Amino acid sequence: MSTRILLVEDDATIGDVLTTSLRSQAYNVTWERTGAAALARAAAGAVDLIVLDLGLPDLEGTEVCRLLRRAQPGCVLVILTARSAEMDVVVGLDSGADDYLVKPVRLAEFHARLRAHLRRNDDVGSTSEVRRFGDLVVDVLRRRVTVAGRELRLRPKEFDLLARLVAEPDVALRRETLMSEVWDEHWFGSTKTLDVHVAALRRRIAEMAAATAAEVPEIVTLRGHGYRLELPTSDVPRALP
């Protein structure tokens, strides 16, 4: 079955260009021009990827983003907008987006970014490995995370990031490595994407751990380098006496 894409764009010229270009790549595209219409479409059935403009005529774009994420928790959500300020990027990503592209963007780069997101979603589920760290369990094949037996629901890129971190626990991973392997090897956007996703992932794990009195690993920031998944005390190997 072809990839189902929901395009949310109110500009007729841009919408027509993107729709034509996406369909030329054999994607199944639905184009909506308002936030309300996009939310109705998202409620009607599953989609694989959403491309969302924030400058909509009826609803505030970041609120539409939050509601779309709630309606389609498993899809890839990419913001494509003219808003380029760093705070706009942070707010957009924190609203539930997996990626943030600023107009104008070349069609070749746009398609490359979408392919990278769709490929990452396929690749991360290609192994049956289950990793356990204290009370945190990551089942890569099922894309399922539990803390003390309770399911922790993550956005797609939050899961991909966690899956990459647990693949090499207690190893210092460079920012460039995480951006390349979780997002795109030819990444050309703001690395603020990584920081926002790490912050959200930390918060979700910490909240669940607090609610269940669970022991979980910590994502440690290594300034000037990247991040490391630090094992909980119970998982740290002890030296022989």
Secondary structure, DSSP 8 states (H G I E B T S, - for coil): ---EEEEE---HHHHHHHHHHHHHTT-EEEEE-SHHHHHHHHHHS--SEEEE-S--SSS-HHHHHHHHHHH-TTSEEEEEES--SHHHHHHHHHTT-SEEEESS--HHHHHHHHHHHHHHHHHHTS---EEEETTEEEETTTTEEEETTEE----HHHHHHHHHHHHSTT--EEHHHHIIIII-TT--S-THHHHHHHHHHHHHHHHHHHHHT----EEEEETTTEEEEE--GGGS-----
